[in-house]
Amino acid sequence: MKFKIYLEYAGANYSGWQKQPGESKVKTVQGTLITAIQSVFKKNKGVNKFIDLQGSGRTDAGVHAIEQVAHLECETMLAPEILKMKINDELPGDINILEIEKTRPDFHARHSAKSRQYLYVISKRRTAFEKRFVWWVKDKLDVKKIKNASKLFVGMHDFKAFSDDTPGDKSTKCLVESLTVSEDDNKIYIRIKASHFLWKMVRRIVGALVEAGRGKMKNEEISELLSAPTLKKTAGGFRSPAASGINTRTGGEVKAIAEFTAPPSGLFLEKIEY
């Protein structure tokens, strides 16, 4: 039997979604959910057997989810609504199951997903209550420049420069379907939707947009980063190794975007489409 689970969580107290191997004591969202489910099954009579729990994606340490999707494979006589209630009773306050429904046997939370959408929240001011859920940027940002730069990321691009992934045989090309920027009096909201994302890709895109908003990164430099993933930062800005004269086999090599990676606090997995 397979269930589709919709859940929300505040990721500040967790080392990401992914359960660590073995008997690791590292607290993760997936590991906490599995423990809660196993506790429910242990306390209830009848046939209750946990088999597997997989999420739509692996959020990093400190990243939140407005709507994560997971599938639960198990044997149980508990109805979805009862299962939801009992699991929530076992969960800490920063993880909450929104809905559980039966799904088809071949449904897979990650493999069946067509797109994923993230929201990043930037605060324009210091806040006493939302520090764990925003990135407070002290500099005044030019939102018009951020919007103009955001258009460069839409479409199919090689995001190697915006990721910490070790590619190997894995492609670093991703199709960004949309990237929108909006604001209100106190916050800037950046939404990005893509077929999939590389490790730290969203946070580095946000970091580049903030630099554009500060007036410290030009659109031409962002375009170069997307076309030449091995760019180096020089005193004059970002240049390809050939243009800047940097020998990539010797010293002086600097990761182009890594130093501008936005913190995880403002990042939310917002929606999964199937």
WOTA-V472093 format. One record per residue. N is the residue number from 1. RES is the residue in three letters. D_CENTER is the distance of its C-alpha to the mean C-alpha in Angstrom with 1 decimal. Layout:
# WOTA-V472093
n->{N/N}
res->{RES/RES}
d_center->{D_CENTER/D_CENTER}
This chain:
# WOTA-V472093
n->{1/2/3/4/5/6/7/8/9/10/11/12/13/14/15/16/17/18/19/20/21/22/23/24/25/26/27/28/29/30/31/32/33/34/35/36/37/38/39/40/41/42/43/44/45/46/47/48/49/50/51/52/53/54/55/56/57/58/59/60/61/62/63/64/65/66/67/68/69/70/71/72/73/74/75/76/77/78/79/80/81/82/83/84/85/86/87/88/89/90/91/92/93/94/95/96/97/98/99/100/101/102/103/104/105/106/107/108/109/110/111/112/113/114/115/116/117/118/119/120/121/122/123/124/125/126/127/128/129/130/131/132/133/134/135/136/137/138/139/140/141/142/143/144/145/146/147/148/149/150/151/152/153/154/155/156/157/158/159/160/161/162/163/164/165/166/167/168/169/170/171/172/173/174/175/176/177/178/179/180/181/182/183/184/185/186/187/188/189/190/191/192/193/194/195/196/197/198/199/200/201/202/203/204/205/206/207/208/209/210/211/212/213/214/215/216/217/218/219/220/221/222/223/224/225/226/227/228/229/230/231/232/233/234/235/236/237/238/239/240/241/242/243/244/245/246/247/248/249/250/251/252/253/254/255/256/257/258/259/260/261/262/263/264/265/266/267/268/269/270/271/272/273/274}
res->{MET/LYS/PHE/LYS/ILE/TYR/LEU/GLU/TYR/ALA/GLY/ALA/ASN/TYR/SER/GLY/TRP/GLN/LYS/GLN/PRO/GLY/GLU/SER/LYS/VAL/LYS/THR/VAL/GLN/GLY/THR/LEU/ILE/THR/ALA/ILE/GLN/SER/VAL/PHE/LYS/LYS/ASN/LYS/GLY/VAL/ASN/LYS/PHE/ILE/ASP/LEU/GLN/GLY/SER/GLY/ARG/THR/ASP/ALA/GLY/VAL/HIS/ALA/ILE/GLU/GLN/VAL/ALA/HIS/LEU/GLU/CYS/GLU/THR/MET/LEU/ALA/PRO/GLU/ILE/LEU/LYS/MET/LYS/ILE/ASN/ASP/GLU/LEU/PRO/GLY/ASP/ILE/ASN/ILE/LEU/GLU/ILE/GLU/LYS/THR/ARG/PRO/ASP/PHE/HIS/ALA/ARG/HIS/SER/ALA/LYS/SER/ARG/GLN/TYR/LEU/TYR/VAL/ILE/SER/LYS/ARG/ARG/THR/ALA/PHE/GLU/LYS/ARG/PHE/VAL/TRP/TRP/VAL/LYS/ASP/LYS/LEU/ASP/VAL/LYS/LYS/ILE/LYS/ASN/ALA/SER/LYS/LEU/PHE/VAL/GLY/MET/HIS/ASP/PHE/LYS/ALA/PHE/SER/ASP/ASP/THR/PRO/GLY/ASP/LYS/SER/THR/LYS/CYS/LEU/VAL/GLU/SER/LEU/THR/VAL/SER/GLU/ASP/ASP/ASN/LYS/ILE/TYR/ILE/ARG/ILE/LYS/ALA/SER/HIS/PHE/LEU/TRP/LYS/MET/VAL/ARG/ARG/ILE/VAL/GLY/ALA/LEU/VAL/GLU/ALA/GLY/ARG/GLY/LYS/MET/LYS/ASN/GLU/GLU/ILE/SER/GLU/LEU/LEU/SER/ALA/PRO/THR/LEU/LYS/LYS/THR/ALA/GLY/GLY/PHE/ARG/SER/PRO/ALA/ALA/SER/GLY/ILE/ASN/THR/ARG/THR/GLY/GLY/GLU/VAL/LYS/ALA/ILE/ALA/GLU/PHE/THR/ALA/PRO/PRO/SER/GLY/LEU/PHE/LEU/GLU/LYS/ILE/GLU/TYR}
d_center->{28.6/25.0/23.1/20.0/18.2/16.2/14.9/13.4/12.7/12.7/10.9/13.3/15.7/13.7/12.9/9.7/10.0/12.3/16.0/17.9/21.0/24.4/25.3/22.7/22.8/19.2/17.7/14.6/13.6/14.8/17.9/18.8/18.7/20.8/23.2/23.6/24.3/26.8/28.5/29.0/30.5/32.7/34.1/34.9/37.9/38.1/36.0/32.5/30.6/26.9/25.9/22.2/18.8/15.7/12.3/10.7/7.9/7.2/4.8/6.5/9.6/9.9/6.6/8.0/8.5/11.2/11.7/10.4/13.0/14.9/18.4/21.1/24.1/27.1/30.7/31.6/34.1/31.9/31.1/27.5/28.2/30.0/27.3/24.7/27.1/28.0/24.5/23.5/26.7/25.5/22.1/21.5/21.1/17.4/16.6/18.2/18.8/19.3/21.1/22.4/24.2/26.0/24.7/26.3/26.8/24.9/21.7/18.6/15.2/13.5/16.5/17.7/14.6/15.6/12.5/9.1/8.6/6.4/8.7/9.4/12.7/15.3/18.5/21.8/23.6/23.7/23.0/24.5/22.3/18.7/18.1/15.3/13.5/14.1/14.7/18.5/19.7/23.4/24.5/25.4/23.1/24.6/22.5/24.6/23.8/20.0/20.6/22.8/20.5/17.6/19.9/20.0/16.5/17.3/18.7/18.7/18.2/17.9/14.8/16.2/16.8/13.1/11.9/13.1/13.5/17.2/18.1/21.3/22.0/18.5/18.2/16.0/16.7/14.3/15.5/13.9/15.7/15.4/14.4/16.2/17.1/19.1/20.6/23.0/25.3/22.9/19.3/17.6/14.8/12.7/11.4/10.2/10.9/11.3/12.7/10.0/7.7/8.9/8.0/7.3/8.1/6.6/7.9/11.0/11.7/11.7/13.9/16.2/16.6/17.6/20.0/21.4/21.8/23.7/25.8/25.1/23.5/25.3/24.1/26.2/24.3/20.9/22.7/24.1/20.7/19.7/23.1/23.8/20.8/23.1/23.9/25.2/25.5/29.2/31.3/31.5/27.8/25.7/27.9/28.0/29.8/32.8/33.1/32.7/34.9/32.5/33.4/30.2/32.4/33.5/32.3/30.7/27.5/24.5/20.8/20.4/17.1/16.0/18.0/16.3/12.7/11.6/11.3/8.4/10.8/10.2/6.6/6.6/5.6/9.1/10.8/11.6/14.8/17.4}
